[in-house]
Amino acid sequence: MISTLLGIVYFVVTKNIVYSFLFFSFGFFIDIDHYILYLIVGKNMNFFDIYRRFHGIKNKIIPDLDEDKYVLPFHNFEFVLALVVLSYVYPPLVPVALGVLLHFAIDVLYVRKFRIKHYYSAIYYAVSKLT
């Protein structure tokens, strides 16, 4: 929902439908890493079971997953920073980087509001597991 509204705002500001679509789609589809986590850990390929679990609808097919035990590949500072740097080098990636950056910022605010433990740094996660 938020990605859609921000995509519309991006279009109003830039008047570029392609960049607006990139902004929206990458801001929305960044969550594919949650699906991949449930595929690997939950060992379930049914999209609708995963969707229901992801949205808090408990079911017996996919047990509770403590996402704080994992680092999601697209939900960490290093990925976002790399994307921002790449967009500086290759300007057509700017809408992609902005979409991902805004999604990431909203996720961080959500996690902080509800005091959910979550790793947002792949490096910190790796170091914490080694010590």
N, CA, C and O atoms as CSV, one atom per row, in Angstrom:
chain,resi,resn,atom,element,x,y,z
A,1,MET,N,N,0.824,-1.194,0.000
A,1,MET,CA,C,0.000,0.000,0.000
A,1,MET,C,C,0.865,1.253,0.000
A,1,MET,O,O,0.667,2.154,-0.816
A,2,ILE,N,N,1.826,1.306,0.920
A,2,ILE,CA,C,2.698,2.483,0.993
A,2,ILE,C,C,3.533,2.596,-0.269
A,2,ILE,O,O,3.735,3.697,-0.781
A,3,SER,N,N,4.029,1.456,-0.783
A,3,SER,CA,C,4.825,1.488,-2.016
A,3,SER,C,C,4.010,2.029,-3.183
A,3,SER,O,O,4.536,2.751,-4.031
A,4,THR,N,N,2.733,1.683,-3.228
A,4,THR,CA,C,1.861,2.185,-4.300
A,4,THR,C,C,1.720,3.698,-4.213
A,4,THR,O,O,1.876,4.400,-5.213
A,5,LEU,N,N,1.426,4.198,-3.016
A,5,LEU,CA,C,1.278,5.645,-2.842
A,5,LEU,C,C,2.577,6.385,-3.163
A,5,LEU,O,O,2.561,7.417,-3.834
A,6,LEU,N,N,3.687,5.858,-2.686
A,6,LEU,CA,C,4.970,6.504,-2.961
A,6,LEU,C,C,5.334,6.415,-4.443
A,6,LEU,O,O,5.951,7.330,-4.989
A,7,GLY,N,N,4.951,5.314,-5.093
A,7,GLY,CA,C,5.168,5.194,-6.533
A,7,GLY,C,C,4.389,6.239,-7.312
A,7,GLY,O,O,4.892,6.790,-8.292
A,8,ILE,N,N,3.168,6.515,-6.883
A,8,ILE,CA,C,2.355,7.555,-7.520
A,8,ILE,C,C,2.987,8.928,-7.295
A,8,ILE,O,O,3.079,9.736,-8.219
A,9,VAL,N,N,3.419,9.183,-6.071
A,9,VAL,CA,C,4.094,10.458,-5.767
A,9,VAL,C,C,5.352,10.591,-6.616
A,9,VAL,O,O,5.636,11.663,-7.150
A,10,TYR,N,N,6.107,9.499,-6.741
A,10,TYR,CA,C,7.324,9.518,-7.549
A,10,TYR,C,C,6.999,9.870,-8.997
A,10,TYR,O,O,7.731,10.627,-9.634
A,11,PHE,N,N,5.891,9.314,-9.523
A,11,PHE,CA,C,5.487,9.628,-10.890
A,11,PHE,C,C,5.083,11.088,-11.029
A,11,PHE,O,O,5.447,11.739,-12.008
A,12,VAL,N,N,4.338,11.610,-10.066
A,12,VAL,CA,C,3.901,13.010,-10.115
A,12,VAL,C,C,5.123,13.936,-10.136
A,12,VAL,O,O,5.140,14.945,-10.842
A,13,VAL,N,N,6.127,13.579,-9.362
A,13,VAL,CA,C,7.333,14.421,-9.280
A,13,VAL,C,C,8.194,14.283,-10.530
A,13,VAL,O,O,8.656,15.287,-11.072
A,14,THR,N,N,8.418,13.041,-11.000
A,14,THR,CA,C,9.370,12.817,-12.096
A,14,THR,C,C,8.727,12.777,-13.480
A,14,THR,O,O,9.401,13.022,-14.481
A,15,LYS,N,N,7.440,12.473,-13.548
A,15,LYS,CA,C,6.717,12.299,-14.824
A,15,LYS,C,C,7.332,11.185,-15.678
A,15,LYS,O,O,7.206,11.195,-16.903
A,16,ASN,N,N,7.997,10.226,-15.028
A,16,ASN,CA,C,8.639,9.126,-15.739
A,16,ASN,C,C,7.985,7.824,-15.277
A,16,ASN,O,O,8.201,7.384,-14.147
A,17,ILE,N,N,7.195,7.216,-16.141
A,17,ILE,CA,C,6.441,6.026,-15.787
A,17,ILE,C,C,7.357,4.831,-15.540
A,17,ILE,O,O,7.084,4.018,-14.657
A,18,VAL,N,N,8.433,4.714,-16.303
A,18,VAL,CA,C,9.360,3.587,-16.133
A,18,VAL,C,C,10.052,3.671,-14.785
A,18,VAL,O,O,10.110,2.679,-14.058
A,19,TYR,N,N,10.577,4.836,-14.441
A,19,TYR,CA,C,11.247,5.012,-13.149
A,19,TYR,C,C,10.255,4.856,-11.997
A,19,TYR,O,O,10.607,4.321,-10.945
A,20,SER,N,N,9.036,5.312,-12.184
A,20,SER,CA,C,8.023,5.145,-11.145
A,20,SER,C,C,7.704,3.677,-10.930
A,20,SER,O,O,7.523,3.231,-9.797
A,21,PHE,N,N,7.637,2.923,-12.031
A,21,PHE,CA,C,7.397,1.483,-11.921
A,21,PHE,C,C,8.567,0.803,-11.211
A,21,PHE,O,O,8.351,-0.056,-10.356
A,22,LEU,N,N,9.795,1.171,-11.549
A,22,LEU,CA,C,10.966,0.603,-10.868
A,22,LEU,C,C,10.940,0.930,-9.374
A,22,LEU,O,O,11.192,0.068,-8.532
A,23,PHE,N,N,10.634,2.179,-9.063
A,23,PHE,CA,C,10.546,2.613,-7.678
A,23,PHE,C,C,9.532,1.762,-6.917
A,23,PHE,O,O,9.828,1.236,-5.845
A,24,PHE,N,N,8.333,1.635,-7.485
A,24,PHE,CA,C,7.275,0.862,-6.844
A,24,PHE,C,C,7.641,-0.611,-6.742
A,24,PHE,O,O,7.548,-1.199,-5.664
A,25,SER,N,N,8.057,-1.213,-7.852
A,25,SER,CA,C,8.257,-2.662,-7.865
A,25,SER,C,C,9.386,-3.101,-6.942
A,25,SER,O,O,9.257,-4.114,-6.255
A,26,PHE,N,N,10.483,-2.364,-6.913
A,26,PHE,CA,C,11.569,-2.764,-6.023
A,26,PHE,C,C,11.251,-2.450,-4.570
A,26,PHE,O,O,11.737,-3.133,-3.669
A,27,GLY,N,N,10.448,-1.434,-4.332
A,27,GLY,CA,C,10.003,-1.152,-2.976
A,27,GLY,C,C,9.039,-2.209,-2.464
A,27,GLY,O,O,8.920,-2.423,-1.258
A,28,PHE,N,N,8.358,-2.863,-3.379
A,28,PHE,CA,C,7.378,-3.890,-3.023
A,28,PHE,C,C,8.010,-5.287,-3.007
A,28,PHE,O,O,7.837,-6.043,-2.051
A,29,PHE,N,N,8.732,-5.616,-4.060
A,29,PHE,CA,C,9.250,-6.972,-4.217
A,29,PHE,C,C,10.526,-7.251,-3.425
A,29,PHE,O,O,11.058,-8.359,-3.489
A,30,ILE,N,N,11.018,-6.272,-2.688
A,30,ILE,CA,C,12.157,-6.517,-1.806
A,30,ILE,C,C,11.791,-7.597,-0.778
A,30,ILE,O,O,12.673,-8.282,-0.259
A,31,ASP,N,N,10.515,-7.746,-0.489
A,31,ASP,CA,C,10.065,-8.729,0.500
A,31,ASP,C,C,10.165,-10.171,0.012
A,31,ASP,O,O,9.787,-11.089,0.739
A,32,ILE,N,N,10.660,-10.386,-1.188
A,32,ILE,CA,C,10.824,-11.744,-1.705
A,32,ILE,C,C,11.754,-12.556,-0.800
A,32,ILE,O,O,11.663,-13.783,-0.753
A,33,ASP,N,N,12.651,-11.866,-0.079
A,33,ASP,CA,C,13.567,-12.615,0.788
A,33,ASP,C,C,12.842,-13.272,1.964
A,33,ASP,O,O,13.312,-14.284,2.484
A,34,HIS,N,N,11.702,-12.714,2.391
A,34,HIS,CA,C,10.898,-13.389,3.417
A,34,HIS,C,C,10.374,-14.717,2.861
A,34,HIS,O,O,10.404,-15.744,3.538
A,35,TYR,N,N,9.901,-14.672,1.630
A,35,TYR,CA,C,9.378,-15.872,0.977
A,35,TYR,C,C,10.471,-16.929,0.848
A,35,TYR,O,O,10.239,-18.109,1.108
A,36,ILE,N,N,11.667,-16.495,0.443
A,36,ILE,CA,C,12.788,-17.426,0.295
A,36,ILE,C,C,13.132,-18.059,1.642
A,36,ILE,O,O,13.410,-19.256,1.714
A,37,LEU,N,N,13.113,-17.258,2.707
A,37,LEU,CA,C,13.379,-17.794,4.046
A,37,LEU,C,C,12.372,-18.881,4.403
A,37,LEU,O,O,12.757,-19.937,4.905
A,38,TYR,N,N,11.093,-18.636,4.152
A,38,TYR,CA,C,10.087,-19.638,4.464
A,38,TYR,C,C,10.222,-20.870,3.584
A,38,TYR,O,O,9.915,-21.979,4.023
A,39,LEU,N,N,10.675,-20.693,2.352
A,39,LEU,CA,C,10.925,-21.846,1.494
A,39,LEU,C,C,12.030,-22.720,2.068
A,39,LEU,O,O,11.903,-23.943,2.123
A,40,ILE,N,N,13.116,-22.079,2.497
A,40,ILE,CA,C,14.280,-22.825,2.970
A,40,ILE,C,C,14.044,-23.407,4.362
A,40,ILE,O,O,14.260,-24.598,4.588
A,41,VAL,N,N,13.604,-22.569,5.285
A,41,VAL,CA,C,13.464,-22.998,6.679
A,41,VAL,C,C,12.146,-23.731,6.906
A,41,VAL,O,O,12.112,-24.772,7.563
A,42,GLY,N,N,11.070,-23.186,6.363
A,42,GLY,CA,C,9.758,-23.799,6.555
A,42,GLY,C,C,9.514,-24.989,5.650
A,42,GLY,O,O,8.589,-25.770,5.873
A,43,LYS,N,N,10.355,-25.127,4.617
A,43,LYS,CA,C,10.267,-26.239,3.663
A,43,LYS,C,C,8.862,-26.378,3.072
A,43,LYS,O,O,8.322,-27.479,2.961
A,44,ASN,N,N,8.295,-25.249,2.703
A,44,ASN,CA,C,6.965,-25.242,2.112
A,44,ASN,C,C,7.002,-24.330,0.898
A,44,ASN,O,O,7.453,-23.189,0.995
A,45,MET,N,N,6.538,-24.816,-0.238
A,45,MET,CA,C,6.583,-24.024,-1.457
A,45,MET,C,C,5.244,-23.372,-1.797
A,45,MET,O,O,5.141,-22.679,-2.809
A,46,ASN,N,N,4.232,-23.578,-0.983
A,46,ASN,CA,C,2.920,-23.022,-1.266
A,46,ASN,C,C,2.907,-21.531,-0.937
A,46,ASN,O,O,3.016,-21.141,0.225
A,47,PHE,N,N,2.773,-20.710,-1.965
A,47,PHE,CA,C,2.812,-19.255,-1.789
A,47,PHE,C,C,1.740,-18.766,-0.828
A,47,PHE,O,O,2.005,-17.882,-0.014
A,48,PHE,N,N,0.532,-19.325,-0.904
A,48,PHE,CA,C,-0.574,-18.844,-0.070
A,48,PHE,C,C,-0.374,-19.198,1.405
A,48,PHE,O,O,-0.740,-18.418,2.284
A,49,ASP,N,N,0.209,-20.376,1.680
A,49,ASP,CA,C,0.541,-20.718,3.068
A,49,ASP,C,C,1.564,-19.731,3.620
A,49,ASP,O,O,1.446,-19.265,4.753
A,50,ILE,N,N,2.561,-19.422,2.812
A,50,ILE,CA,C,3.598,-18.488,3.240
A,50,ILE,C,C,3.018,-17.086,3.402
A,50,ILE,O,O,3.354,-16.385,4.356
A,51,TYR,N,N,2.162,-16.676,2.489
A,51,TYR,CA,C,1.516,-15.363,2.584
A,51,TYR,C,C,0.725,-15.240,3.885
A,51,TYR,O,O,0.826,-14.239,4.594
A,52,ARG,N,N,-0.069,-16.277,4.187
A,52,ARG,CA,C,-0.858,-16.243,5.422
A,52,ARG,C,C,0.051,-16.186,6.645
A,52,ARG,O,O,-0.234,-15.451,7.591
A,53,ARG,N,N,1.124,-16.940,6.638
A,53,ARG,CA,C,2.053,-16.941,7.769
A,53,ARG,C,C,2.743,-15.587,7.896
A,53,ARG,O,O,2.914,-15.067,8.999
A,54,PHE,N,N,3.130,-15.030,6.772
A,54,PHE,CA,C,3.829,-13.744,6.756
A,54,PHE,C,C,2.939,-12.635,7.309
A,54,PHE,O,O,3.432,-11.683,7.914
A,55,HIS,N,N,1.651,-12.755,7.106
A,55,HIS,CA,C,0.716,-11.738,7.582
A,55,HIS,C,C,0.095,-12.094,8.930
A,55,HIS,O,O,-0.957,-11.572,9.300
A,56,GLY,N,N,0.761,-12.987,9.654
A,56,GLY,CA,C,0.359,-13.264,11.028
A,56,GLY,C,C,-0.795,-14.225,11.197
A,56,GLY,O,O,-1.316,-14.381,12.301
A,57,ILE,N,N,-1.202,-14.870,10.121
A,57,ILE,CA,C,-2.284,-15.849,10.226
A,57,ILE,C,C,-1.616,-17.198,10.503
A,57,ILE,O,O,-1.029,-17.804,9.607
A,58,LYS,N,N,-1.711,-17.649,11.720
A,58,LYS,CA,C,-1.032,-18.877,12.126
A,58,LYS,C,C,-1.664,-20.075,11.422
A,58,LYS,O,O,-2.879,-20.146,11.240
A,59,ASN,N,N,-0.819,-20.992,11.041
A,59,ASN,CA,C,-1.326,-22.251,10.519
A,59,ASN,C,C,-0.358,-23.366,10.904
A,59,ASN,O,O,0.781,-23.106,11.294
A,60,LYS,N,N,-0.810,-24.582,10.792
A,60,LYS,CA,C,0.008,-25.720,11.211
A,60,LYS,C,C,1.037,-26.099,10.160
A,60,LYS,O,O,1.989,-26.824,10.451
A,61,ILE,N,N,0.851,-25.614,8.944
A,61,ILE,CA,C,1.741,-26.021,7.859
A,61,ILE,C,C,3.107,-25.368,8.012
A,61,ILE,O,O,4.131,-26.028,7.835
A,62,ILE,N,N,3.137,-24.080,8.339
A,62,ILE,CA,C,4.398,-23.375,8.522
A,62,ILE,C,C,4.476,-22.942,9.976
A,62,ILE,O,O,3.693,-22.101,10.418
A,63,PRO,N,N,5.406,-23.505,10.715
A,63,PRO,CA,C,5.517,-23.127,12.127
A,63,PRO,C,C,6.052,-21.708,12.270
A,63,PRO,O,O,6.517,-21.103,11.304
A,64,ASP,N,N,5.976,-21.192,13.484
A,64,ASP,CA,C,6.551,-19.875,13.750
A,64,ASP,C,C,8.035,-19.897,13.432
A,64,ASP,O,O,8.751,-20.817,13.828
A,65,LEU,N,N,8.484,-18.898,12.729
A,65,LEU,CA,C,9.910,-18.751,12.439
A,65,LEU,C,C,10.407,-17.517,13.159
A,65,LEU,O,O,9.812,-16.445,13.050
A,66,ASP,N,N,11.467,-17.661,13.875
A,66,ASP,CA,C,12.091,-16.505,14.501
A,66,ASP,C,C,12.998,-15.855,13.473
A,66,ASP,O,O,14.145,-16.265,13.293
A,67,GLU,N,N,12.472,-14.832,12.797
A,67,GLU,CA,C,13.257,-14.188,11.756
A,67,GLU,C,C,14.478,-13.477,12.319
A,67,GLU,O,O,15.395,-13.136,11.573
A,68,ASP,N,N,14.499,-13.248,13.636
A,68,ASP,CA,C,15.658,-12.606,14.227
A,68,ASP,C,C,16.861,-13.550,14.258
A,68,ASP,O,O,17.974,-13.120,14.558
A,69,LYS,N,N,16.651,-14.808,13.956
A,69,LYS,CA,C,17.767,-15.761,13.896
A,69,LYS,C,C,18.434,-15.753,12.529
A,69,LYS,O,O,19.421,-16.458,12.319
A,70,TYR,N,N,17.917,-14.977,11.610
A,70,TYR,CA,C,18.400,-14.969,10.235
A,70,TYR,C,C,18.635,-13.532,9.773
A,70,TYR,O,O,18.082,-12.585,10.332
A,71,VAL,N,N,19.452,-13.395,8.759
A,71,VAL,CA,C,19.610,-12.100,8.097
A,71,VAL,C,C,18.976,-12.241,6.726
A,71,VAL,O,O,19.363,-13.094,5.927
A,72,LEU,N,N,18.006,-11.398,6.473
A,72,LEU,CA,C,17.364,-11.421,5.160
A,72,LEU,C,C,18.271,-10.698,4.175
A,72,LEU,O,O,18.731,-9.595,4.471
A,73,PRO,N,N,18.542,-11.285,3.016
A,73,PRO,CA,C,19.540,-10.719,2.102
A,73,PRO,C,C,19.243,-9.315,1.588
A,73,PRO,O,O,20.173,-8.570,1.283
A,74,PHE,N,N,17.977,-8.937,1.486
A,74,PHE,CA,C,17.649,-7.608,0.974
A,74,PHE,C,C,17.223,-6.641,2.071
A,74,PHE,O,O,16.886,-5.490,1.791
A,75,HIS,N,N,17.237,-7.102,3.312
A,75,HIS,CA,C,16.834,-6.266,4.441
A,75,HIS,C,C,18.009,-6.046,5.388
A,75,HIS,O,O,17.920,-6.338,6.581
A,76,ASN,N,N,19.102,-5.533,4.850
A,76,ASN,CA,C,20.244,-5.219,5.704
A,76,ASN,C,C,20.952,-3.971,5.187
A,76,ASN,O,O,20.868,-3.618,4.010
A,77,PHE,N,N,21.650,-3.321,6.107
A,77,PHE,CA,C,22.317,-2.057,5.779
A,77,PHE,C,C,23.309,-2.203,4.624
A,77,PHE,O,O,23.420,-1.318,3.775
A,78,GLU,N,N,24.019,-3.311,4.601
A,78,GLU,CA,C,25.049,-3.495,3.576
A,78,GLU,C,C,24.453,-3.546,2.171
A,78,GLU,O,O,24.998,-2.951,1.241
A,79,PHE,N,N,23.343,-4.251,2.015
A,79,PHE,CA,C,22.691,-4.327,0.715
A,79,PHE,C,C,22.203,-2.947,0.280
A,79,PHE,O,O,22.419,-2.533,-0.859
A,80,VAL,N,N,21.547,-2.246,1.192
A,80,VAL,CA,C,21.009,-0.920,0.869
A,80,VAL,C,C,22.146,0.037,0.523
A,80,VAL,O,O,22.046,0.785,-0.450
A,81,LEU,N,N,23.224,0.024,1.304
A,81,LEU,CA,C,24.373,0.887,1.029
A,81,LEU,C,C,24.992,0.570,-0.333
A,81,LEU,O,O,25.320,1.482,-1.091
A,82,ALA,N,N,25.151,-0.703,-0.643
A,82,ALA,CA,C,25.702,-1.097,-1.945
A,82,ALA,C,C,24.811,-0.607,-3.080
A,82,ALA,O,O,25.309,-0.142,-4.105
A,83,LEU,N,N,23.517,-0.708,-2.907
A,83,LEU,CA,C,22.581,-0.251,-3.936
A,83,LEU,C,C,22.644,1.266,-4.116
A,83,LEU,O,O,22.591,1.758,-5.243
A,84,VAL,N,N,22.757,1.998,-3.026
A,84,VAL,CA,C,22.878,3.455,-3.103
A,84,VAL,C,C,24.164,3.845,-3.822
A,84,VAL,O,O,24.155,4.740,-4.667
A,85,VAL,N,N,25.269,3.180,-3.495
A,85,VAL,CA,C,26.543,3.466,-4.164
A,85,VAL,C,C,26.456,3.135,-5.650
A,85,VAL,O,O,26.918,3.909,-6.488
A,86,LEU,N,N,25.868,1.994,-5.976
A,86,LEU,CA,C,25.695,1.624,-7.391
A,86,LEU,C,C,24.824,2.626,-8.136
A,86,LEU,O,O,25.068,2.914,-9.308
A,87,SER,N,N,23.815,3.154,-7.464
A,87,SER,CA,C,22.948,4.133,-8.127
A,87,SER,C,C,23.691,5.445,-8.382
A,87,SER,O,O,23.367,6.177,-9.318
A,88,TYR,N,N,24.672,5.732,-7.559
A,88,TYR,CA,C,25.503,6.923,-7.791
A,88,TYR,C,C,26.383,6.713,-9.022
A,88,TYR,O,O,26.604,7.637,-9.805
A,89,VAL,N,N,26.878,5.494,-9.181
A,89,VAL,CA,C,27.725,5.161,-10.330
A,89,VAL,C,C,26.876,4.987,-11.592
A,89,VAL,O,O,27.289,5.385,-12.681
A,90,TYR,N,N,25.702,4.397,-11.445
A,90,TYR,CA,C,24.808,4.119,-12.576
A,90,TYR,C,C,23.442,4.743,-12.283
A,90,TYR,O,O,22.581,4.085,-11.697
A,91,PRO,N,N,23.231,5.996,-12.679
A,91,PRO,CA,C,22.024,6.762,-12.313
A,91,PRO,C,C,20.669,6.110,-12.605
A,91,PRO,O,O,19.721,6.378,-11.867
A,92,PRO,N,N,20.519,5.267,-13.639
A,92,PRO,CA,C,19.202,4.634,-13.807
A,92,PRO,C,C,18.767,3.763,-12.620
A,92,PRO,O,O,17.595,3.398,-12.522
A,93,LEU,N,N,19.696,3.429,-11.724
A,93,LEU,CA,C,19.343,2.655,-10.537
A,93,LEU,C,C,18.801,3.521,-9.395
A,93,LEU,O,O,18.414,2.992,-8.353
A,94,VAL,N,N,18.771,4.829,-9.577
A,94,VAL,CA,C,18.299,5.723,-8.517
A,94,VAL,C,C,16.875,5.367,-8.066
A,94,VAL,O,O,16.653,5.275,-6.859
A,95,PRO,N,N,15.897,5.162,-8.961
A,95,PRO,CA,C,14.553,4.823,-8.472
A,95,PRO,C,C,14.514,3.477,-7.742
A,95,PRO,O,O,13.748,3.296,-6.796
A,96,VAL,N,N,15.343,2.545,-8.189
A,96,VAL,CA,C,15.430,1.248,-7.504
A,96,VAL,C,C,15.957,1.463,-6.088
A,96,VAL,O,O,15.385,0.960,-5.121
A,97,ALA,N,N,17.051,2.214,-5.975
A,97,ALA,CA,C,17.654,2.473,-4.670
A,97,ALA,C,C,16.695,3.233,-3.759
A,97,ALA,O,O,16.605,2.932,-2.569
A,98,LEU,N,N,15.983,4.208,-4.300
A,98,LEU,CA,C,15.030,4.971,-3.484
A,98,LEU,C,C,13.878,4.091,-3.001
A,98,LEU,O,O,13.459,4.196,-1.848
A,99,GLY,N,N,13.369,3.234,-3.868
A,99,GLY,CA,C,12.284,2.329,-3.477
A,99,GLY,C,C,12.718,1.380,-2.374
A,99,GLY,O,O,11.992,1.175,-1.401
A,100,VAL,N,N,13.908,0.800,-2.526
A,100,VAL,CA,C,14.436,-0.121,-1.518
A,100,VAL,C,C,14.744,0.631,-0.227
A,100,VAL,O,O,14.444,0.143,0.863
A,101,LEU,N,N,15.338,1.807,-0.345
A,101,LEU,CA,C,15.698,2.601,0.832
A,101,LEU,C,C,14.461,2.999,1.645
A,101,LEU,O,O,14.472,2.905,2.873
A,102,LEU,N,N,13.409,3.437,0.974
A,102,LEU,CA,C,12.183,3.803,1.687
A,102,LEU,C,C,11.517,2.586,2.331
A,102,LEU,O,O,11.022,2.671,3.455
A,103,HIS,N,N,11.505,1.465,1.628
A,103,HIS,CA,C,10.946,0.236,2.194
A,103,HIS,C,C,11.737,-0.156,3.442
A,103,HIS,O,O,11.161,-0.496,4.476
A,104,PHE,N,N,13.043,-0.104,3.330
A,104,PHE,CA,C,13.922,-0.465,4.444
A,104,PHE,C,C,13.684,0.466,5.636
A,104,PHE,O,O,13.607,0.011,6.777
A,105,ALA,N,N,13.569,1.756,5.369
A,105,ALA,CA,C,13.330,2.729,6.450
A,105,ALA,C,C,11.998,2.456,7.149
A,105,ALA,O,O,11.913,2.528,8.375
A,106,ILE,N,N,10.970,2.147,6.379
A,106,ILE,CA,C,9.663,1.840,6.967
A,106,ILE,C,C,9.747,0.571,7.811
A,106,ILE,O,O,9.161,0.504,8.892
A,107,ASP,N,N,10.470,-0.433,7.324
A,107,ASP,CA,C,10.645,-1.662,8.099
A,107,ASP,C,C,11.374,-1.400,9.412
A,107,ASP,O,O,10.986,-1.930,10.453
A,108,VAL,N,N,12.417,-0.593,9.371
A,108,VAL,CA,C,13.174,-0.277,10.586
A,108,VAL,C,C,12.277,0.444,11.592
A,108,VAL,O,O,12.304,0.135,12.783
A,109,LEU,N,N,11.488,1.400,11.115
A,109,LEU,CA,C,10.564,2.107,12.020
A,109,LEU,C,C,9.535,1.152,12.616
A,109,LEU,O,O,9.207,1.252,13.798
A,110,TYR,N,N,9.030,0.234,11.812
A,110,TYR,CA,C,8.054,-0.753,12.288
A,110,TYR,C,C,8.664,-1.636,13.370
A,110,TYR,O,O,8.056,-1.867,14.415
A,111,VAL,N,N,9.871,-2.124,13.106
A,111,VAL,CA,C,10.547,-3.003,14.059
A,111,VAL,C,C,10.836,-2.257,15.364
A,111,VAL,O,O,10.672,-2.813,16.450
A,112,ARG,N,N,11.260,-1.015,15.256
A,112,ARG,CA,C,11.530,-0.224,16.469
A,112,ARG,C,C,10.245,0.056,17.245
A,112,ARG,O,O,10.242,0.009,18.475
A,113,LYS,N,N,9.157,0.346,16.536
A,113,LYS,CA,C,7.892,0.659,17.209
A,113,LYS,C,C,7.394,-0.526,18.042
A,113,LYS,O,O,6.930,-0.358,19.170
A,114,PHE,N,N,7.498,-1.716,17.467
A,114,PHE,CA,C,6.992,-2.902,18.151
A,114,PHE,C,C,8.077,-3.664,18.910
A,114,PHE,O,O,7.841,-4.766,19.405
A,115,ARG,N,N,9.263,-3.071,18.996
A,115,ARG,CA,C,10.377,-3.634,19.768
A,115,ARG,C,C,10.680,-5.078,19.393
A,115,ARG,O,O,10.874,-5.937,20.254
A,116,ILE,N,N,10.714,-5.319,18.106
A,116,ILE,CA,C,11.021,-6.657,17.601
A,116,ILE,C,C,12.535,-6.767,17.452
A,116,ILE,O,O,13.184,-5.868,16.918
A,117,LYS,N,N,13.087,-7.874,17.929
A,117,LYS,CA,C,14.525,-8.087,17.746
A,117,LYS,C,C,14.752,-8.504,16.300
A,117,LYS,O,O,14.112,-9.429,15.801
A,118,HIS,N,N,15.655,-7.823,15.647
A,118,HIS,CA,C,15.911,-8.123,14.235
A,118,HIS,C,C,17.313,-7.678,13.872
A,118,HIS,O,O,17.754,-6.612,14.302
A,119,TYR,N,N,18.016,-8.474,13.091
A,119,TYR,CA,C,19.351,-8.112,12.623
A,119,TYR,C,C,19.236,-7.352,11.308
A,119,TYR,O,O,18.696,-7.867,10.329
A,120,TYR,N,N,19.747,-6.125,11.295
A,120,TYR,CA,C,19.744,-5.343,10.065
A,120,TYR,C,C,21.143,-5.146,9.509
A,120,TYR,O,O,21.344,-4.320,8.619
A,121,SER,N,N,22.103,-5.885,10.015
A,121,SER,CA,C,23.458,-5.822,9.491
A,121,SER,C,C,23.978,-7.239,9.344
A,121,SER,O,O,24.067,-7.983,10.321
A,122,ALA,N,N,24.318,-7.604,8.129
A,122,ALA,CA,C,24.858,-8.941,7.886
A,122,ALA,C,C,26.209,-9.101,8.577
A,122,ALA,O,O,26.527,-10.180,9.078
A,123,ILE,N,N,26.998,-8.040,8.605
A,123,ILE,CA,C,28.309,-8.100,9.254
A,123,ILE,C,C,28.138,-8.284,10.762
A,123,ILE,O,O,28.784,-9.144,11.359
A,124,TYR,N,N,27.274,-7.482,11.377
A,124,TYR,CA,C,27.030,-7.606,12.811
A,124,TYR,C,C,26.503,-8.999,13.151
A,124,TYR,O,O,26.926,-9.602,14.137
A,125,TYR,N,N,25.595,-9.500,12.345
A,125,TYR,CA,C,25.033,-10.833,12.561
A,125,TYR,C,C,26.139,-11.889,12.528
A,125,TYR,O,O,26.210,-12.748,13.407
A,126,ALA,N,N,27.004,-11.820,11.506
A,126,ALA,CA,C,28.086,-12.792,11.380
A,126,ALA,C,C,29.046,-12.720,12.558
A,126,ALA,O,O,29.449,-13.750,13.098
A,127,VAL,N,N,29.412,-11.514,12.957
A,127,VAL,CA,C,30.325,-11.355,14.081
A,127,VAL,C,C,29.681,-11.856,15.374
A,127,VAL,O,O,30.343,-12.502,16.187
A,128,SER,N,N,28.401,-11.562,15.565
A,128,SER,CA,C,27.725,-12.002,16.802
A,128,SER,C,C,27.617,-13.530,16.873
A,128,SER,O,O,27.594,-14.100,17.964
A,129,LYS,N,N,27.554,-14.178,15.737
A,129,LYS,CA,C,27.466,-15.649,15.733
A,129,LYS,C,C,28.835,-16.281,15.946
A,129,LYS,O,O,28.929,-17.425,16.392
A,130,LEU,N,N,29.892,-15.546,15.630
A,130,LEU,CA,C,31.251,-16.075,15.809
A,130,LEU,C,C,31.752,-15.911,17.243
A,130,LEU,O,O,32.626,-16.652,17.692
A,131,THR,N,N,31.195,-14.940,17.951
A,131,THR,CA,C,31.695,-14.691,19.313
A,131,THR,C,C,30.874,-15.395,20.355
A,131,THR,O,O,31.163,-15.287,21.547
